[in-house]
Amino acid sequence: MNIENILKNQMCCGCGTCAGICPTDAIKMQINKRGFYIPKINEARCTHCKLCDKVCSQINKTNNFNELNKFVFGKISDDKLIGNYINCYVGCSIDENLRFESSSGGMITQILISALEKGIINGALVTRMKKDNPLIPEPFIARTRDEIISAMGSKYCPVPVNIALNEILNSKEGEKFVVVGLPCHILGVRKAELLIPKLKKKIVLHLGILCSGIKSFFGTEFILERRGIKKENVKNIKYRGNGWPGYMQVEHPNGTMYLSDTALLYYGGAFGTLFTNKCCISCNDFTAELSDISFGDAWNIEKKDTKGTSLLISRSKIGEELIKKLSFDNKIKLENIERDIVVRSQSLIYSKKKLLRSNINHMIRDKLLSTITWFSTHPNSLIRKYFSLNLYLLILIKSKITKLLHKKK
């Protein structure tokens, strides 16, 4: 199996690891016709060292996952749902502004700022949207508080985070970094660290974000089109923020539009498989099991929360010690919770990604969803043309009414 096979089968996750570690800079990430990043190899520069195949997060995934668990934690976890972990928490930043403006609690931003101020790291590999092209993400190394804040909030579009690994590899001797990414990004980084000792030495912290699937750029374009906004008129986009669960905020020539219902549809899961990368359908690592700390929304835990609360799974000694130190220093609020609360909080995704994975009906479902995904990301997709937001709003309302009636019984 090699990258060519992965691309042929439409299974590339677009993590950017291959481009970030290529010793001859022969690989560039490009957006394909389905709205996802894929690698483009310059054969004239390629030396056929096969390093790109060795770090690809989609090649030999199951065996690599077990090997990497031993590499990172010294063992394969007995917990098939959460993976290796030390403790589970809910929490938020003490800084109310960071908490309100972030996606869910401001914990990642606060941890990055504190780690930078304490000298634990010299920079953080994070992502912001480009100023000159606000619908396109820009992975970069943030070295100041302001740069970290500029990357605050989730990005519900493809992001080739690991292309910036080359900047870490070329950094000054002794500099330390943290990487923030989705499960596939963290997997790619860990595979690269296994092969490149210099990279392992430089990356001292891995912060993973819970993920149910990467959305094509067509997903964002669909939302804008349904709201009458031309993508070329977008001056700035913020997928989440302004409290929890948040608003999608779009700046355009006529002002700023806040899309609460649309945002909930998009990152709340009501769009389902539409616009999702094909490789995400069969992925079962949605909690970033190879990270030092995993972060997500505290769904169904802090039910009255409107400011934002993060769900945390600490997995390594360095991750556990860091968040406890920040709690002691009154930088973050932290409350220990049981592992089962985490599972219940994320039960919808667990049921899709873990619990039914071996069921034959689930395999048939995967095939069906892959087909739907295939059609929804086609450049001339009829699904995108005729798909109705109002229909999904009605589905959401019906679901909420059903839940209320169920509670009253």
N, C-alpha and C positions, 0 to 999 in steps of 0.2 A: 504494500500500500504506500502511495506517495501523494504529494499535493495535487498532481495532475488527476489522480483518481478521485480525490476529494472534490475537486472542482467539477469534474465530469458528472459526479453524482449529486451536485448541488448541496453538498454537506459542509461547506466552509462556513465557519461562524464569524469570520472577519475580525478575529481578535488582534491581528497585526503582529503576532510574535515572530513569524517568519521574516517579516520586513525589518523588525526592530533589531534582530541579531545577525542578519546577513553580513558576513565579513567584507563583501565587495559591494555592498549597497546595490545589489542587483534586483531587489524586489521592492515594488511600490504598491500601495493599496489604492485601488480604484473602485468607484461605484459602478456596479453592473446594471443591466437593464431592468432588474427586479428591485432595485433600490437598496442593495446591500454591498458592503465592502468585500472585495476579493483581491488576492494578490496577483500582480502582473509581473512576470519574470522577464528581465532583460537578458536574453541568451548570450549576448555579446559580453556581458560582465560576469555571467555565472561561471563558477569554477567546478560545479557539480560536486560540491563537498557534502551535500545531503543533510546539512545542518538544519535546513528548513523542514525537511521531512521528520527529523528527530524531535523537533520542538512543537510540531503541529498538535494542537489540543484535540483534534478529531481523529488522529491516527492511533490505532491500538488503544482506544480510550480506557476500556475496563482494566486491562493489565497494567497500563500506566498509572491508573488511579490507585490501584492497590500498592504498586511500587512507591508512588509518591507519598502515600500515607505513611509508609514505613520510613521514607526519607525525611519527612517533615515531623512526624509525631512518634516515630519508632515502632509503630504497630498499625495493623488494620483494625478499624473500630468494630466493636461488637454491636454498636447502635446503628442499625440500618437506615434509620430515618434522619438522624441529626449528624451522624458521623462522630469523629473524635471531638470531645469538648470537655471543658473544666467546669464552667458555670453558665447559667442563662440569666439574663437581666432585662428589665425595661429601664429606660432612663432618658435624660434630655440634657441639653446644655443649660447652665445657669444663666447664660447670656440670653435674655428674652428675645432680643432682636435676631440673633442667630437661630434660635428655636423657631420663631415665627416665619422667617424668610426661607428656611430650609424645607426639604420634602417631608421629614418626619423626625423632629426633635433636635436636629443640629448636632448630633453626636459626632459624626465623622468630621465635620468642619472644626468642631471644638478640639477633638483629639489631634488633628493635624496642626492647628495653631499652637496648642500646648506643647506638642512634640517639637515643633520648630523653635519655640521660645525657650524650651529647656535644653536645646542643643542635642536632642536625641537624633534628630535628622537635619540634613542641610536642605532638603527639598522633598516635594511630594509629586508623584506622577498622578495628575488629575486631569479633568476635562472641562473645558468651557466652550461656548459657542463662538465662532469666529465673528469679529466685529464687521468685517467687510463682506461676510456671507453668513448671516445669522442662523441659517437652517443647517449649517454644516458644523459638526463638532471638531474641536481642536485639542487633542491630547498634548500636554506640555508639562514641564517641571516647574512647579510653583515654589518660589524661594522666599516669598514674603507673605505676611498676613493678608494684605490686600489681594495678592494673586490667588491665595487659597480661597478667599471669599468670592472672588470672581468665578470660581468653579463650583460654587455651592448649588446643590439641587440635582435631582435626577435628570438624565437625558434619555428620553424615550425614542431613541433612534439608534442606528448602527454607529458604534464608536470603535475604531481600531486602536484602542488604548496602548497596546504594547509596541507600537511603532516608536514610541519615545524611549524604549529600552536602550537604543543606541546612544542617547544622550547620557544615560546613567553609566553605560560602559565607558564612555569617553570623558567622564567627569574627573575632577581632581582626585589625587590619591587621598584616601582617608574619608572622603565624603560618604554620607549615609542617606538612604532614601526610603520612602514608604510608597507602596503602590496601592491605588484604589481602583477596583474593577469588579466586573461581574464574575461569576464562577468560571467561565471560559477564559477570561483574561488571567485570573489567578492560576488556573491550571497550566496555561501557556507559560507563565512566569516561572512556576515551579519546575516545569520540564526544562526550561532554559537554565535555571539555576543548577539543576542536576548535571548538566553538561558543561556549564561555564562557571567555574569556582569564583571568578572575579565578580560576577553578577550576584551570586549568593552572598558574598562578603559585603557588597554595597547595599543590598536591599535588606533592611532590618525589620520591616513590618509590612504585612499584607492585610489590607482591609477589604473584605468581600461584601458585595451587595446582593441580597436575595433577588432572584430573577426567575420569572415564569416564561420568558422568551423575548428575543430581540425583535423589535418592530422595524419594518422597512421604512425608508424615507417616504414611501407612498402613504403610510399611515398618517403622518403629519400633514402631507399635502391634501389628503382626503378631508381632514378636519378643517383645514383652511378653506378649501373649496366649498364645503357645506356651509361655512359662515361668510361666504362672499369675499374672502380675502385672497388676493393673488399672491403667490409665493414670492414673486419678485418685489412686492411692496412691503414685505416684512422687514422691519428695522431691528427688531429684537424679539426673541421668544424665550419664555421661561415655562418649562413644562409643569413645574409644581412650586408651591410656596404660598405665602399669605395665609398661614395657619394650616390646619389639617382637617380633611385630607387634601385641601389646597385647590388652587385654580391654575388653569393654563392661562398664561398672560402673553398676549401678542400685541406688540407695538407696530402701528402702521401709520400711513400719512394722515389719517383722520382721527388719530388718537390711540387709546389703549383698550383692547377688548379682553375681558375676563371671562373665561369659559369654564364654569364650574361643572355643568352637566357633561360636557364633552370630555373634560379631563377625567371625570369619574368613569365614564365609559371606557376611556383609553387605558388608564393604568389600573382601573378597578377590575378589569378582566372581562367586561361585558362584550368587548370586541372579539373575545375568544381567540381563535386561531387566525383570524383575518390579519393580514400584513405580517405575520410572524415568520421568522427564518425557518426553513424546512428542518435544519439540523436541531432546532430547539424542541421539536415535537418528541424526539426520542431521548433527549437529555434528561437525566435524573438527578443531576447535582444542582438543585436550585438554591441551596443555602450556602454555597461557596465553602465546601467542606475542607478545602486546603488552605483557607485563610487563617490568620492569627485571631481575627475577630470578624464575625459576620454581623451584618446590620440589615434590618428590614422594618416594615411598618408593624406597629403593635395592634394589628387587627383584632377586634373582639376582646381586648384586654383593658385598655383605657377607653371605655365606651363613651364617656362624656367629655373627652379631651378634644379641644378645638385648636390648641396651640401646637401640638405635635409631640409624639413620644416614640422613641426608637426601641426596637427589639434587638437585643444583643446576644450573641453566642460566643463566649470566649473559648478559644481552642488551644492556645499555647501559653506557656509560662510568661513570655514577654507581653502578650496581649492582656492576660489577666492582671499582671503586675501594673501595667500602664493605666488601665481603667480604674483600678483600686486607688492608685496614687492620685489620679485626677479627682476622684470622689473625695479623698481625704483633703485635697487642696481646695475643695469647694469650687471646682470648675464644672463638674457635672453632677446631676442627681442620678443615683443608681439604686435600684431595688432588685434584689435577688428573686427569681421566680423558678418554679419547677419546670423541668424539661417537658412534661406533658402539657403544660400551658402553652409552650412554644408550638407544639404539634397541633393543638386545638386552634391556635391563632392562625396557623397556616394550613388548616385542614383541607381546604379546597385544592390547593396546589399539591399537597402531599398525596391526596387521593389520585391525582392525575400522574404525578411524577414517580411515586414510590409504591403505594399500596396495591395498585392494579397492574403494575408493570408486567408481571408474569402471566396475567390473565389473557387467554386467547381473544376474548372480546375486546380487550384493551389494545391488542395488536391490530385488530381489524379497525378499531377506532383511530389508531395512529395513522394507518394507511389512508383512511378517509380524511382526517385532518390535514395530512400532508398534501392531499389532492386539493382541498379547499385553499390551503396556503399557496399552493402552486398557482391556482387561478387568480387569487386576490393580489398576487405580486406581479402578475403579467402586465407588461406596459399598456396593453389595450383591454384591461380587465373589465368585464361586464359587471362583476361583483362590485367593484368600486363605483362603477357608473350608476348602478341602480340600488345599491345598499342604502337603507334609510336610517338616519339617526333617530327619527321619531319612533320607528319600530322598536329600537333598542331601549329608548327611554320608556316606552310602554312596558317592555319586558322587565326593566328595573323596578318600575312602580308596582307592577303585579307581584314581583318577588318580595318587595318590602311589605305589601299588604298581606301576602300569604304568611310571612314570618310573624307579623303582628297578631293575626288571627290564631296562629299556632300557639303563641305565647299565652293568649287569653284562655285557651282550653285547659 
